[in-house]
């Protein structure tokens, strides 16, 4: 930043800080921006969590499919994957096609 830019910024700061309405409008805009950033960060975090959950589910299904292909008993598959009997039966149908 050169001296001219610094002087202009200082003058703008003085102007804004001397007018109560300007200060309130500035603070309101600032809060709206911060709220929006927070909302976006929360949405990103939720998206990441859902993606991780989906990946884990797909991994469990893949393991169950391999166990089915190897002829592992359905109760054993249920024990290690925590999938329901119905889910495992659906996976068996996939293999048959």
C-alpha positions, 0 to 999 in steps of 0.5 A: 500500500502506498501513502496515498492509499493509506491516507484515503483509507484513514479518511474513510475510516474517520468518515465512517466512524463519525457517522452513527448511521454509517457505523451501524450500516457497516456493522450490519453488513459485516455481521451479514457477511460473517453469518453467511461465511458461517453458514457456508462452513457449516454446509461444507462440514455437513456435506463432508460428513455425509460423504464420509458416511456414504463412503463407509456404507459403500465399503461395508456393502463391498465387504458384504458382497465379497463375503457372499461371493466366498459363501460366508454364512449370512449370520456371520456377514450380519455380525461383521458388517452390521447389515440387516438380513434384508440388506444382505439378501438384496446384495445377494440379488445383485450378485445373481444378475 
